[in-house]
Amino acid sequence: MPRRLVTDRLTLRPPTRDDASSIWAYASDPVATRYMVWPTHVDRDDVDDHLDDVADGWAAGDDFAYVIALSDPGDVVGMVSAQFSDDGVEIGFIVARAHQRRGIATEAATAVMQAVQSLDDVYRIWASSDADNPASAGVLRGLDMQFEGCLRRRSARPNRADVIGPQDDHIYAWVR
Ligand SMILES: CC(C)(COP(=O)(O)OP(=O)(O)OC[C@H]1O[C@@H](n2cnc3c(N)ncnc32)[C@H](O)[C@@H]1OP(=O)(O)O)[C@@H](O)C(=O)NCCC(=O)NCCS
């Protein structure tokens, strides 16, 4: 995958240590992280561990996480990722609360999808969303993905205090 993707409003690139404060801002937000499968960050070490994991993914060549930076003025407002496995390529995204509902996730994920779609040997790009997460569903519908179904009680949601046990996942996919 390219290390840099540029859209009308955004630059996508691998994170650096200088992005730690921006990542902390959304990763420690209980609202922004409510539906994520990873726990809300409670400690700056959580960000360091996350950055180590992201660097490992780029080095291994199978998990490509990009920070979403506004082209002007350059603020980092979220992250979008493409993880390659035998199940296809899984897309994920998060946008800081102050920047939501401006089309940023759609614009960023579209750029990543297009880069993945340019690879001839990729036949499936998919995403998994908490069944209760309308924002994620909104993005995925806009990405030319189709709803495939519900995998019941599939994923732990460590940041939801309102539910008990694993929650239902909605699966969306684009296939060649
Ligand atoms: C999901 C998330 C990334 C969407 O980011 P965003 O930049 O606000 O999304 P967009 O502005 O591109 O919106 C895309 C579509 O979703 C809809 N949408 C966005 N937020 C919504 C909400 N809270 N409720 C209902 N629909 C919503 C938009 O209206 C838009 O639909 P449209 O094209 O028909 O107008 C953001 O809400 C977020 O980070 N949430 C927390 C993390 C998360 O849930 N990640 C997904 C895990 S799979």
The ligand as an SDF file (V2000), in Angstrom:
LIG
                    3D

 48 50  0  0  0  0  0  0  0  0999 V2000
  -18.1360    6.2220   12.3300 C   0  0  0  0  0  0  0  0  0  0  0  0
  -17.3760    7.5280   12.1550 C   0  0  0  0  0  0  0  0  0  0  0  0
  -15.9240    7.2000   11.7690 C   0  0  0  0  0  0  0  0  0  0  0  0
  -18.0370    8.3500   11.0350 C   0  0  0  0  0  0  0  0  0  0  0  0
  -17.1860    9.4540   10.7690 O   0  0  0  0  0  0  0  0  0  0  0  0
  -17.7190   10.7530   10.0410 P   0  0  0  0  0  0  0  0  0  0  0  0
  -16.5360   11.4580    9.4580 O   0  0  0  0  0  0  0  0  0  0  0  0
  -18.5910   11.5100   10.9610 O   0  0  0  0  0  0  0  0  0  0  0  0
  -18.6290   10.1260    8.8740 O   0  0  0  0  0  0  0  0  0  0  0  0
  -19.1530   10.8740    7.5810 P   0  0  0  0  0  0  0  0  0  0  0  0
  -19.3120   12.3300    7.8730 O   0  0  0  0  0  0  0  0  0  0  0  0
  -18.2870   10.4760    6.4290 O   0  0  0  0  0  0  0  0  0  0  0  0
  -20.6180   10.2630    7.4310 O   0  0  0  0  0  0  0  0  0  0  0  0
  -20.9240    9.1870    6.5610 C   0  0  0  0  0  0  0  0  0  0  0  0
  -22.3950    8.8850    6.6240 C   0  0  0  0  0  0  0  0  0  0  0  0
  -22.7550    8.4070    7.9220 O   0  0  0  0  0  0  0  0  0  0  0  0
  -23.7820    9.2200    8.4750 C   0  0  0  0  0  0  0  0  0  0  0  0
  -23.5330    9.4230    9.8890 N   0  0  0  0  0  0  0  0  0  0  0  0
  -22.4110    9.8870   10.4480 C   0  0  0  0  0  0  0  0  0  0  0  0
  -22.5430    9.9430   11.7800 N   0  0  0  0  0  0  0  0  0  0  0  0
  -23.7990    9.5080   12.0490 C   0  0  0  0  0  0  0  0  0  0  0  0
  -24.5370    9.3350   13.2490 C   0  0  0  0  0  0  0  0  0  0  0  0
  -23.9980    9.6270   14.4380 N   0  0  0  0  0  0  0  0  0  0  0  0
  -25.7960    8.8530   13.1570 N   0  0  0  0  0  0  0  0  0  0  0  0
  -26.3400    8.5490   11.9580 C   0  0  0  0  0  0  0  0  0  0  0  0
  -25.6800    8.6790   10.7740 N   0  0  0  0  0  0  0  0  0  0  0  0
  -24.4340    9.1690   10.8380 C   0  0  0  0  0  0  0  0  0  0  0  0
  -23.6720   10.5290    7.7400 C   0  0  0  0  0  0  0  0  0  0  0  0
  -24.8930   11.2260    7.7340 O   0  0  0  0  0  0  0  0  0  0  0  0
  -23.2760   10.0940    6.3560 C   0  0  0  0  0  0  0  0  0  0  0  0
  -24.4050    9.6340    5.6410 O   0  0  0  0  0  0  0  0  0  0  0  0
  -24.8290   10.3380    4.2630 P   0  0  0  0  0  0  0  0  0  0  0  0
  -23.6680   10.1130    3.3270 O   0  0  0  0  0  0  0  0  0  0  0  0
  -26.0680    9.5930    3.8780 O   0  0  0  0  0  0  0  0  0  0  0  0
  -25.0270   11.7650    4.6040 O   0  0  0  0  0  0  0  0  0  0  0  0
  -17.3890    8.3830   13.4440 C   0  0  0  0  0  0  0  0  0  0  0  0
  -18.7220    8.5670   13.8600 O   0  0  0  0  0  0  0  0  0  0  0  0
  -16.5970    7.7390   14.5400 C   0  0  0  0  0  0  0  0  0  0  0  0
  -15.3930    7.8680   14.6150 O   0  0  0  0  0  0  0  0  0  0  0  0
  -17.2870    7.0260   15.4210 N   0  0  0  0  0  0  0  0  0  0  0  0
  -16.6040    6.3560   16.5010 C   0  0  0  0  0  0  0  0  0  0  0  0
  -15.7110    5.2390   16.0150 C   0  0  0  0  0  0  0  0  0  0  0  0
  -16.4610    4.2070   15.2020 C   0  0  0  0  0  0  0  0  0  0  0  0
  -17.6090    3.9090   15.5080 O   0  0  0  0  0  0  0  0  0  0  0  0
  -15.7770    3.6610   14.1990 N   0  0  0  0  0  0  0  0  0  0  0  0
  -16.3440    2.6330   13.3420 C   0  0  0  0  0  0  0  0  0  0  0  0
  -15.9420    1.2690   13.7970 C   0  0  0  0  0  0  0  0  0  0  0  0
  -16.3820    0.0930   12.5040 S   0  0  0  0  0  0  0  0  0  0  0  0
  1  2  1  0
  2  3  1  0
  2  4  1  0
  2 36  1  0
  4  5  1  0
  5  6  1  0
  6  7  2  0
  6  8  1  0
  6  9  1  0
  9 10  1  0
 10 11  2  0
 10 12  1  0
 10 13  1  0
 13 14  1  0
 14 15  1  0
 15 16  1  0
 15 30  1  0
 16 17  1  0
 17 18  1  0
 17 28  1  0
 18 19  1  0
 18 27  1  0
 19 20  2  0
 20 21  1  0
 21 22  1  0
 21 27  2  0
 22 23  1  0
 22 24  2  0
 24 25  1  0
 25 26  2  0
 26 27  1  0
 28 29  1  0
 28 30  1  0
 30 31  1  0
 31 32  1  0
 32 33  2  0
 32 34  1  0
 32 35  1  0
 36 37  1  0
 36 38  1  0
 38 39  2  0
 38 40  1  0
 40 41  1  0
 41 42  1  0
 42 43  1  0
 43 44  2  0
 43 45  1  0
 45 46  1  0
 46 47  1  0
 47 48  1  0
M  END
$$$$
